[in-house]
Amino acid sequence: MSHQESVLDSLKNLNMVLLKFRTPPLNFIQEAPNLMNYIYLHADSALVFADIVRNCTTDWRFDYLDAVLYHKFVEATPLSINNSRAFETPLASVLLPVMHDSQNPLSRQLRVYIPTAKPMSLVIDISNRRALLKELEEKMIEKIEFRHEKLWLRKRDDISKLMHSLEGKLDITELKSYIANKSGGYRAIEFTLKIPIVFLSTEFVFFASIKNVDALRQELNTLIKTGFGKKRDMGFGDLLSWEVYELSTNSRNITILDPMILAIGAKNYTKLITLRNTPVSLLEDLHNNGMLPLRLRIASSSTKPPYWVKKEFCITPFSEMLIKKA
């Protein structure tokens, strides 16, 4: 038994949910006036939002505003998702962008982008209602420049501008606007958003341990009506369709561990990559088993939705650690 298996259990009965958007979902945090940085969107946060909206008997906006203002969050875990047994966090990952093979856009093979220090992709074959995690790929990712693009969020021109930018393999050059952003109401609503260019994809997946498929179906159908992420009133995160696949793997070196950690085995060590906000208590457990931090980021957030509440310190998504094998 390897060291990490004595601390973290392998997740069974995993599913992959494929989301297809008209325009990419956005999630960001404002750090300074008119300057916003992208943060990763947790799937369970949107599913909890769908639970709240679906159960409202009146205009849901009043109930939701009341919950936000006074922190009256009834459901910390979506009705459809299992909780981690060890860490009590929802067993769902953040949204991961999909990169298609440009030479064969109709291929049923997905490459799921993992934005680690050296970006990589998970190669996944999908057939009927099953998804097979085949391998980890790094060669193709080296050709993709991981950088941030700026979007200027306004009421009228951003959607057409964004759709134009998505053409030609997301090759965004110079973005221009023909609306005077210093006149009228545009002065008050202009924001500059920094977002990783690969996260402007219109297809995303997330991994989850699902306990109630019917509840998940209702949540996702609700999100088709409401949208996903922020700036939905401007058309961002307009969800068109979704599909759920049973996830399995034919690689002995790639597994997903509780609480949603990607484990990649090598000859003498195992690399761990967090796929969601994770409790910092994990570090103490892993330190006793020879953990070496590679790219570790700690932030004030929450391990359960809503993630904008600065309640505790968390290990953020895509932090990397090494564990020596026994």
C-alpha atoms as a printed R data frame, in Angstrom:
    type eleno elety resid chain resno       x      y       z
1   ATOM     1    CA   MET     A     1   0.000  0.000   0.000
2   ATOM     2    CA   SER     A     2   1.347  3.430  -0.932
3   ATOM     3    CA   HIS     A     3   1.556  6.267   1.554
4   ATOM     4    CA   GLN     A     4  -1.194  8.364   0.042
5   ATOM     5    CA   GLU     A     5  -3.631  5.421   0.092
6   ATOM     6    CA   SER     A     6  -3.258  5.239   3.864
7   ATOM     7    CA   VAL     A     7  -4.482  8.856   4.088
8   ATOM     8    CA   LEU     A     8  -6.726  9.325   1.047
9   ATOM     9    CA   ASP     A     9  -9.236  6.807  -0.278
10  ATOM    10    CA   SER     A    10  -9.862  6.210  -3.958
11  ATOM    11    CA   LEU     A    11 -13.278  7.433  -5.049
12  ATOM    12    CA   LYS     A    12 -15.615  4.842  -6.498
13  ATOM    13    CA   ASN     A    13 -18.701  5.340  -8.675
14  ATOM    14    CA   LEU     A    14 -17.431  8.602 -10.137
15  ATOM    15    CA   ASN     A    15 -19.236 10.492 -12.870
16  ATOM    16    CA   MET     A    16 -18.211 13.078 -15.427
17  ATOM    17    CA   VAL     A    17 -20.682 15.822 -16.340
18  ATOM    18    CA   LEU     A    18 -20.180 17.517 -19.712
19  ATOM    19    CA   LEU     A    19 -21.592 21.060 -19.980
20  ATOM    20    CA   LYS     A    20 -22.057 22.853 -23.301
21  ATOM    21    CA   PHE     A    21 -22.427 26.648 -23.175
22  ATOM    22    CA   ARG     A    22 -23.346 29.284 -25.717
23  ATOM    23    CA   THR     A    23 -20.774 31.577 -24.095
24  ATOM    24    CA   PRO     A    24 -18.240 30.693 -21.378
25  ATOM    25    CA   PRO     A    25 -19.229 30.906 -17.708
26  ATOM    26    CA   LEU     A    26 -17.351 33.497 -15.680
27  ATOM    27    CA   ASN     A    27 -16.317 33.592 -12.058
28  ATOM    28    CA   PHE     A    28 -14.055 36.271 -10.631
29  ATOM    29    CA   ILE     A    29 -13.164 38.236  -7.556
30  ATOM    30    CA   GLN     A    30 -12.601 41.982  -7.450
31  ATOM    31    CA   GLU     A    31  -9.263 42.859  -5.887
32  ATOM    32    CA   ALA     A    32  -9.201 46.555  -6.723
33  ATOM    33    CA   PRO     A    33 -11.527 49.076  -8.386
34  ATOM    34    CA   ASN     A    34 -12.080 48.079 -12.023
35  ATOM    35    CA   LEU     A    35  -9.613 45.187 -11.722
36  ATOM    36    CA   MET     A    36 -10.839 41.613 -11.415
37  ATOM    37    CA   ASN     A    37  -8.988 38.307 -11.427
38  ATOM    38    CA   TYR     A    38 -10.484 35.000 -12.504
39  ATOM    39    CA   ILE     A    39 -11.047 32.301  -9.898
40  ATOM    40    CA   TYR     A    40 -12.107 28.730 -10.584
41  ATOM    41    CA   LEU     A    41 -15.825 27.964 -10.508
42  ATOM    42    CA   HIS     A    42 -16.807 25.083  -8.225
43  ATOM    43    CA   ALA     A    43 -19.546 22.933  -9.744
44  ATOM    44    CA   ASP     A    44 -21.227 22.284  -6.386
45  ATOM    45    CA   SER     A    45 -21.642 26.023  -5.811
46  ATOM    46    CA   ALA     A    46 -23.818 26.346  -8.913
47  ATOM    47    CA   LEU     A    47 -25.755 23.193  -7.997
48  ATOM    48    CA   VAL     A    48 -26.540 24.581  -4.531
49  ATOM    49    CA   PHE     A    49 -27.719 27.782  -6.195
50  ATOM    50    CA   ALA     A    50 -30.027 25.667  -8.382
51  ATOM    51    CA   ASP     A    51 -31.429 23.949  -5.275
52  ATOM    52    CA   ILE     A    52 -32.234 27.325  -3.719
53  ATOM    53    CA   VAL     A    53 -33.853 28.670  -6.888
54  ATOM    54    CA   ARG     A    54 -35.859 25.525  -7.575
55  ATOM    55    CA   ASN     A    55 -37.410 25.440  -4.103
56  ATOM    56    CA   CYS     A    56 -38.504 29.086  -4.051
57  ATOM    57    CA   THR     A    57 -42.287 29.546  -4.168
58  ATOM    58    CA   THR     A    58 -42.065 33.290  -4.863
59  ATOM    59    CA   ASP     A    59 -39.573 35.384  -6.820
60  ATOM    60    CA   TRP     A    60 -36.318 33.558  -6.028
61  ATOM    61    CA   ARG     A    61 -34.258 36.765  -6.120
62  ATOM    62    CA   PHE     A    62 -35.705 38.002  -2.819
63  ATOM    63    CA   ASP     A    63 -34.930 34.746  -1.005
64  ATOM    64    CA   TYR     A    64 -31.482 34.548  -2.548
65  ATOM    65    CA   LEU     A    65 -30.643 38.153  -1.622
66  ATOM    66    CA   ASP     A    66 -31.802 37.493   1.936
67  ATOM    67    CA   ALA     A    67 -29.559 34.396   2.130
68  ATOM    68    CA   VAL     A    68 -26.555 36.327   0.800
69  ATOM    69    CA   LEU     A    69 -26.973 39.380   3.040
70  ATOM    70    CA   TYR     A    70 -27.478 37.445   6.266
71  ATOM    71    CA   HIS     A    71 -25.521 34.281   5.422
72  ATOM    72    CA   LYS     A    72 -28.611 32.089   5.740
73  ATOM    73    CA   PHE     A    73 -27.199 29.214   3.750
74  ATOM    74    CA   VAL     A    74 -29.352 26.175   4.375
75  ATOM    75    CA   GLU     A    75 -27.755 23.762   1.920
76  ATOM    76    CA   ALA     A    76 -23.962 23.562   2.071
77  ATOM    77    CA   THR     A    77 -23.946 20.518  -0.221
78  ATOM    78    CA   PRO     A    78 -26.081 20.003  -3.331
79  ATOM    79    CA   LEU     A    79 -28.891 17.488  -3.019
80  ATOM    80    CA   SER     A    80 -27.290 15.466  -5.815
81  ATOM    81    CA   ILE     A    81 -23.684 15.218  -4.566
82  ATOM    82    CA   ASN     A    82 -22.068 12.997  -1.932
83  ATOM    83    CA   ASN     A    83 -19.969 14.446   0.879
84  ATOM    84    CA   SER     A    84 -16.401 13.419   1.600
85  ATOM    85    CA   ARG     A    85 -16.328 10.948   4.466
86  ATOM    86    CA   ALA     A    86 -13.005 12.228   5.791
87  ATOM    87    CA   PHE     A    87 -13.260 15.963   5.125
88  ATOM    88    CA   GLU     A    88 -17.016 16.656   4.830
89  ATOM    89    CA   THR     A    89 -16.601 18.620   1.604
90  ATOM    90    CA   PRO     A    90 -18.799 18.133  -1.478
91  ATOM    91    CA   LEU     A    91 -17.295 15.533  -3.799
92  ATOM    92    CA   ALA     A    92 -17.337 17.660  -6.944
93  ATOM    93    CA   SER     A    93 -14.481 19.330  -8.797
94  ATOM    94    CA   VAL     A    94 -14.198 22.789 -10.288
95  ATOM    95    CA   LEU     A    95 -15.201 23.291 -13.924
96  ATOM    96    CA   LEU     A    96 -12.418 22.138 -16.264
97  ATOM    97    CA   PRO     A    97 -12.244 23.421 -19.873
98  ATOM    98    CA   VAL     A    98 -12.402 20.955 -22.767
99  ATOM    99    CA   MET     A    99 -10.013 21.196 -25.706
100 ATOM   100    CA   HIS     A   100 -11.118 19.434 -28.897
101 ATOM   101    CA   ASP     A   101  -8.893 18.060 -31.622
102 ATOM   102    CA   SER     A   102  -8.990 20.807 -34.259
103 ATOM   103    CA   GLN     A   103  -8.404 18.247 -37.030
104 ATOM   104    CA   ASN     A   104 -11.397 16.177 -35.943
105 ATOM   105    CA   PRO     A   105 -13.953 18.385 -34.149
106 ATOM   106    CA   LEU     A   106 -16.527 15.550 -34.129
107 ATOM   107    CA   SER     A   107 -14.232 13.168 -32.252
108 ATOM   108    CA   ARG     A   108 -15.707 11.562 -29.142
109 ATOM   109    CA   GLN     A   109 -12.392 12.005 -27.390
110 ATOM   110    CA   LEU     A   110 -12.019 14.885 -24.961
111 ATOM   111    CA   ARG     A   111  -8.894 16.542 -23.677
112 ATOM   112    CA   VAL     A   112  -9.610 18.090 -20.303
113 ATOM   113    CA   TYR     A   113  -7.261 20.930 -19.415
114 ATOM   114    CA   ILE     A   114  -5.457 20.885 -16.042
115 ATOM   115    CA   PRO     A   115  -3.752 24.279 -15.364
116 ATOM   116    CA   THR     A   116  -0.844 23.095 -13.238
117 ATOM   117    CA   ALA     A   117   2.611 24.711 -13.287
118 ATOM   118    CA   LYS     A   118   3.333 22.614 -16.390
119 ATOM   119    CA   PRO     A   119  -0.134 22.377 -17.945
120 ATOM   120    CA   MET     A   120  -1.423 18.947 -18.904
121 ATOM   121    CA   SER     A   121  -4.584 17.339 -20.202
122 ATOM   122    CA   LEU     A   122  -6.562 14.238 -19.349
123 ATOM   123    CA   VAL     A   123  -7.475 12.204 -22.444
124 ATOM   124    CA   ILE     A   124 -11.021 10.847 -22.066
125 ATOM   125    CA   ASP     A   125 -12.966  8.663 -24.519
126 ATOM   126    CA   ILE     A   126 -16.755  8.931 -24.341
127 ATOM   127    CA   SER     A   127 -19.152  6.323 -25.670
128 ATOM   128    CA   ASN     A   128 -22.880  6.076 -24.953
129 ATOM   129    CA   ARG     A   129 -23.103  6.972 -21.258
130 ATOM   130    CA   ARG     A   130 -19.570  5.984 -20.288
131 ATOM   131    CA   ALA     A   131 -16.354  7.995 -20.075
132 ATOM   132    CA   LEU     A   132 -12.982  6.264 -20.012
133 ATOM   133    CA   LEU     A   133  -9.985  8.117 -18.579
134 ATOM   134    CA   LYS     A   134  -7.158  6.829 -20.758
135 ATOM   135    CA   GLU     A   135  -4.001  8.780 -20.144
136 ATOM   136    CA   LEU     A   136  -2.258 11.981 -19.171
137 ATOM   137    CA   GLU     A   137  -0.922 14.096 -22.014
138 ATOM   138    CA   GLU     A   138   1.663 16.855 -21.786
139 ATOM   139    CA   LYS     A   139   3.130 17.202 -25.301
140 ATOM   140    CA   MET     A   140   0.158 18.945 -26.887
141 ATOM   141    CA   ILE     A   141  -0.245 21.321 -23.963
142 ATOM   142    CA   GLU     A   142   3.248 22.697 -24.500
143 ATOM   143    CA   LYS     A   143   1.991 24.294 -27.724
144 ATOM   144    CA   ILE     A   144  -0.709 26.256 -25.896
145 ATOM   145    CA   GLU     A   145   0.296 29.557 -24.424
146 ATOM   146    CA   PHE     A   146  -1.261 29.921 -20.994
147 ATOM   147    CA   ARG     A   147  -1.859 33.600 -20.589
148 ATOM   148    CA   HIS     A   148  -4.554 35.986 -19.435
149 ATOM   149    CA   GLU     A   149  -6.830 37.926 -21.740
150 ATOM   150    CA   LYS     A   150  -8.733 41.047 -20.757
151 ATOM   151    CA   LEU     A   151 -12.460 41.455 -21.252
152 ATOM   152    CA   TRP     A   152 -14.151 44.799 -20.773
153 ATOM   153    CA   LEU     A   153 -17.539 43.994 -19.324
154 ATOM   154    CA   ARG     A   154 -20.331 46.228 -20.575
155 ATOM   155    CA   LYS     A   155 -24.003 45.746 -21.227
156 ATOM   156    CA   ARG     A   156 -24.175 45.506 -25.005
157 ATOM   157    CA   ASP     A   157 -20.963 44.749 -26.797
158 ATOM   158    CA   ASP     A   158 -19.174 42.006 -24.875
159 ATOM   159    CA   ILE     A   159 -21.101 38.948 -26.055
160 ATOM   160    CA   SER     A   160 -20.626 39.673 -29.766
161 ATOM   161    CA   LYS     A   161 -17.016 40.584 -29.052
162 ATOM   162    CA   LEU     A   162 -16.465 37.370 -27.111
163 ATOM   163    CA   MET     A   163 -18.076 35.180 -29.774
164 ATOM   164    CA   HIS     A   164 -15.858 36.811 -32.389
165 ATOM   165    CA   SER     A   165 -12.814 36.101 -30.245
166 ATOM   166    CA   LEU     A   166 -13.734 32.409 -29.905
167 ATOM   167    CA   GLU     A   167 -13.296 31.833 -33.626
168 ATOM   168    CA   GLY     A   168 -10.061 30.332 -34.886
169 ATOM   169    CA   LYS     A   169  -8.895 28.273 -31.884
170 ATOM   170    CA   LEU     A   170  -9.552 31.064 -29.379
171 ATOM   171    CA   ASP     A   171  -6.963 33.270 -31.048
172 ATOM   172    CA   ILE     A   172  -7.756 36.563 -29.345
173 ATOM   173    CA   THR     A   173  -5.863 39.516 -30.720
174 ATOM   174    CA   GLU     A   174  -6.849 43.108 -30.115
175 ATOM   175    CA   LEU     A   175 -10.336 43.708 -28.777
176 ATOM   176    CA   LYS     A   176 -12.002 46.966 -29.718
177 ATOM   177    CA   SER     A   177 -15.263 48.619 -28.784
178 ATOM   178    CA   TYR     A   178 -17.243 51.161 -30.724
179 ATOM   179    CA   ILE     A   179 -19.138 52.381 -27.675
180 ATOM   180    CA   ALA     A   180 -17.732 55.377 -25.843
181 ATOM   181    CA   ASN     A   181 -17.069 53.905 -22.434
182 ATOM   182    CA   LYS     A   182 -16.690 57.336 -20.841
183 ATOM   183    CA   SER     A   183 -20.218 58.442 -21.612
184 ATOM   184    CA   GLY     A   184 -23.493 57.829 -19.847
185 ATOM   185    CA   GLY     A   185 -24.079 54.698 -17.817
186 ATOM   186    CA   TYR     A   186 -21.077 52.922 -19.297
187 ATOM   187    CA   ARG     A   187 -18.792 54.798 -16.913
188 ATOM   188    CA   ALA     A   188 -20.327 52.988 -13.956
189 ATOM   189    CA   ILE     A   189 -20.345 49.450 -15.289
190 ATOM   190    CA   GLU     A   190 -17.010 49.093 -17.048
191 ATOM   191    CA   PHE     A   191 -14.781 46.446 -15.485
192 ATOM   192    CA   THR     A   192 -11.559 44.925 -16.717
193 ATOM   193    CA   LEU     A   193 -11.524 41.171 -16.247
194 ATOM   194    CA   LYS     A   194  -8.359 39.056 -16.448
195 ATOM   195    CA   ILE     A   195  -9.189 35.508 -17.448
196 ATOM   196    CA   PRO     A   196  -7.010 32.563 -18.587
197 ATOM   197    CA   ILE     A   197  -7.547 32.217 -22.320
198 ATOM   198    CA   VAL     A   198  -8.191 28.463 -22.150
199 ATOM   199    CA   PHE     A   199 -11.091 29.126 -19.776
200 ATOM   200    CA   LEU     A   200 -12.918 30.869 -22.620
201 ATOM   201    CA   SER     A   201 -13.955 27.436 -23.848
202 ATOM   202    CA   THR     A   202 -17.655 26.774 -24.457
203 ATOM   203    CA   GLU     A   203 -17.408 23.195 -23.153
204 ATOM   204    CA   PHE     A   204 -16.470 22.208 -19.609
205 ATOM   205    CA   VAL     A   205 -16.570 19.063 -17.509
206 ATOM   206    CA   PHE     A   206 -16.597 18.395 -13.817
207 ATOM   207    CA   PHE     A   207 -16.053 15.184 -11.884
208 ATOM   208    CA   ALA     A   208 -18.429 14.246  -9.086
209 ATOM   209    CA   SER     A   209 -19.638 11.467  -6.838
210 ATOM   210    CA   ILE     A   210 -23.391 11.532  -7.421
211 ATOM   211    CA   LYS     A   211 -25.867 10.210  -4.873
212 ATOM   212    CA   ASN     A   212 -29.111 11.311  -6.563
213 ATOM   213    CA   VAL     A   213 -29.256 11.382 -10.359
214 ATOM   214    CA   ASP     A   214 -32.796 12.773 -10.426
215 ATOM   215    CA   ALA     A   215 -31.755 15.700  -8.214
216 ATOM   216    CA   LEU     A   216 -28.761 16.365 -10.490
217 ATOM   217    CA   ARG     A   217 -31.035 16.353 -13.541
218 ATOM   218    CA   GLN     A   218 -33.344 18.907 -11.909
219 ATOM   219    CA   GLU     A   219 -30.410 21.099 -10.848
220 ATOM   220    CA   LEU     A   220 -28.851 21.144 -14.316
221 ATOM   221    CA   ASN     A   221 -32.197 21.842 -15.983
222 ATOM   222    CA   THR     A   222 -32.649 24.754 -13.572
223 ATOM   223    CA   LEU     A   223 -29.215 26.076 -14.561
224 ATOM   224    CA   ILE     A   224 -30.258 25.987 -18.216
225 ATOM   225    CA   LYS     A   225 -32.877 28.580 -17.227
226 ATOM   226    CA   THR     A   226 -30.720 30.689 -14.889
227 ATOM   227    CA   GLY     A   227 -27.222 30.378 -16.377
228 ATOM   228    CA   PHE     A   228 -23.911 29.449 -14.784
229 ATOM   229    CA   GLY     A   229 -21.496 31.721 -12.908
230 ATOM   230    CA   LYS     A   230 -21.517 35.513 -12.836
231 ATOM   231    CA   LYS     A   231 -22.671 38.217 -15.269
232 ATOM   232    CA   ARG     A   232 -25.512 35.987 -16.436
233 ATOM   233    CA   ASP     A   233 -27.608 39.067 -17.193
234 ATOM   234    CA   MET     A   234 -25.040 39.857 -19.903
235 ATOM   235    CA   GLY     A   235 -25.324 36.390 -21.450
236 ATOM   236    CA   PHE     A   236 -22.238 34.778 -19.910
237 ATOM   237    CA   GLY     A   237 -22.622 31.177 -18.760
238 ATOM   238    CA   ASP     A   238 -25.677 30.505 -20.928
239 ATOM   239    CA   LEU     A   239 -25.958 26.714 -20.560
240 ATOM   240    CA   LEU     A   240 -27.310 24.930 -23.655
241 ATOM   241    CA   SER     A   241 -27.122 21.244 -22.727
242 ATOM   242    CA   TRP     A   242 -25.551 18.706 -20.393
243 ATOM   243    CA   GLU     A   243 -24.660 15.004 -20.356
244 ATOM   244    CA   VAL     A   244 -23.708 12.670 -17.513
245 ATOM   245    CA   TYR     A   245 -21.240  9.801 -17.991
246 ATOM   246    CA   GLU     A   246 -20.042  7.035 -15.709
247 ATOM   247    CA   LEU     A   247 -16.296  7.601 -15.294
248 ATOM   248    CA   SER     A   248 -13.753  4.782 -15.248
249 ATOM   249    CA   THR     A   249 -10.042  4.509 -15.989
250 ATOM   250    CA   ASN     A   250  -7.821  1.998 -17.729
251 ATOM   251    CA   SER     A   251  -4.654  3.511 -16.305
252 ATOM   252    CA   ARG     A   252  -3.234  2.168 -13.052
253 ATOM   253    CA   ASN     A   253  -1.242  5.375 -12.646
254 ATOM   254    CA   ILE     A   254  -4.169  7.829 -12.682
255 ATOM   255    CA   THR     A   255  -6.819  7.867  -9.960
256 ATOM   256    CA   ILE     A   256  -9.088 10.384  -8.270
257 ATOM   257    CA   LEU     A   257  -8.947 10.396  -4.492
258 ATOM   258    CA   ASP     A   258 -11.157 11.716  -1.711
259 ATOM   259    CA   PRO     A   259 -11.641 14.709  -1.425
260 ATOM   260    CA   MET     A   260 -11.397 15.169  -5.227
261 ATOM   261    CA   ILE     A   261  -7.626 14.977  -5.715
262 ATOM   262    CA   LEU     A   262  -6.022 13.788  -8.932
263 ATOM   263    CA   ALA     A   263  -3.243 11.262  -8.185
264 ATOM   264    CA   ILE     A   264  -0.630 10.596 -10.873
265 ATOM   265    CA   GLY     A   265   1.715  7.713 -10.145
266 ATOM   266    CA   ALA     A   266   5.371  7.605 -11.170
267 ATOM   267    CA   LYS     A   267   8.186  5.187 -10.370
268 ATOM   268    CA   ASN     A   268   9.218  6.524  -6.970
269 ATOM   269    CA   TYR     A   269   6.504  9.032  -6.107
270 ATOM   270    CA   THR     A   270   2.910 10.060  -6.630
271 ATOM   271    CA   LYS     A   271   1.909 13.590  -7.622
272 ATOM   272    CA   LEU     A   272  -1.262 14.943  -6.038
273 ATOM   273    CA   ILE     A   273  -3.245 17.767  -7.683
274 ATOM   274    CA   THR     A   274  -6.220 19.296  -5.894
275 ATOM   275    CA   LEU     A   275  -9.330 19.734  -8.036
276 ATOM   276    CA   ARG     A   276 -11.290 21.902  -5.585
277 ATOM   277    CA   ASN     A   277 -10.905 23.909  -2.363
278 ATOM   278    CA   THR     A   278  -9.489 21.452   0.159
279 ATOM   279    CA   PRO     A   279  -9.143 21.689   3.966
280 ATOM   280    CA   VAL     A   280  -5.640 22.589   5.153
281 ATOM   281    CA   SER     A   281  -5.856 19.716   7.650
282 ATOM   282    CA   LEU     A   282  -4.895 17.525   4.701
283 ATOM   283    CA   LEU     A   283  -1.368 18.945   4.839
284 ATOM   284    CA   GLU     A   284  -0.731 17.655   8.340
285 ATOM   285    CA   ASP     A   285  -1.874 14.168   7.379
286 ATOM   286    CA   LEU     A   286   0.266 14.124   4.255
287 ATOM   287    CA   HIS     A   287   3.286 15.683   5.971
288 ATOM   288    CA   ASN     A   288   3.464 12.676   8.262
289 ATOM   289    CA   ASN     A   289   3.672 10.512   5.141
290 ATOM   290    CA   GLY     A   290   6.571 12.311   3.444
291 ATOM   291    CA   MET     A   291   4.729 15.033   1.552
292 ATOM   292    CA   LEU     A   292   6.748 17.560  -0.456
293 ATOM   293    CA   PRO     A   293   4.850 20.703  -1.577
294 ATOM   294    CA   LEU     A   294   5.538 21.706  -5.170
295 ATOM   295    CA   ARG     A   295   3.059 24.460  -5.962
296 ATOM   296    CA   LEU     A   296   0.957 25.088  -2.908
297 ATOM   297    CA   ARG     A   297  -1.426 28.020  -2.614
298 ATOM   298    CA   ILE     A   298  -3.455 28.801   0.508
299 ATOM   299    CA   ALA     A   299  -6.311 31.304   0.408
300 ATOM   300    CA   SER     A   300  -8.997 32.580   2.747
301 ATOM   301    CA   SER     A   301 -12.195 31.067   1.407
302 ATOM   302    CA   SER     A   302 -14.438 28.144   2.298
303 ATOM   303    CA   THR     A   303 -14.444 24.395   1.726
304 ATOM   304    CA   LYS     A   304 -18.201 24.495   1.063
305 ATOM   305    CA   PRO     A   305 -20.333 26.918  -0.917
306 ATOM   306    CA   PRO     A   306 -20.529 29.871  -0.996
307 ATOM   307    CA   TYR     A   307 -16.823 30.159  -1.740
308 ATOM   308    CA   TRP     A   308 -16.704 33.952  -1.580
309 ATOM   309    CA   VAL     A   309 -17.198 33.773   2.200
310 ATOM   310    CA   LYS     A   310 -13.769 34.128   3.825
311 ATOM   311    CA   LYS     A   311 -14.408 31.655   6.607
312 ATOM   312    CA   GLU     A   312 -11.246 29.534   6.741
313 ATOM   313    CA   PHE     A   313  -7.921 28.851   5.066
314 ATOM   314    CA   CYS     A   314  -8.128 26.408   2.162
315 ATOM   315    CA   ILE     A   315  -5.802 24.723  -0.286
316 ATOM   316    CA   THR     A   316  -6.913 26.160  -3.615
317 ATOM   317    CA   PRO     A   317  -7.538 24.119  -6.785
318 ATOM   318    CA   PHE     A   318  -4.533 22.885  -8.780
319 ATOM   319    CA   SER     A   319  -2.092 22.947  -5.901
320 ATOM   320    CA   GLU     A   320   0.581 20.279  -6.390
321 ATOM   321    CA   MET     A   321   2.291 17.951  -3.918
322 ATOM   322    CA   LEU     A   322   4.544 14.901  -4.059
323 ATOM   323    CA   ILE     A   323   4.274 11.758  -1.944
324 ATOM   324    CA   LYS     A   324   7.071  9.217  -1.797
325 ATOM   325    CA   LYS     A   325   6.077  5.632  -2.501
326 ATOM   326    CA   ALA     A   326   6.750  3.008   0.120
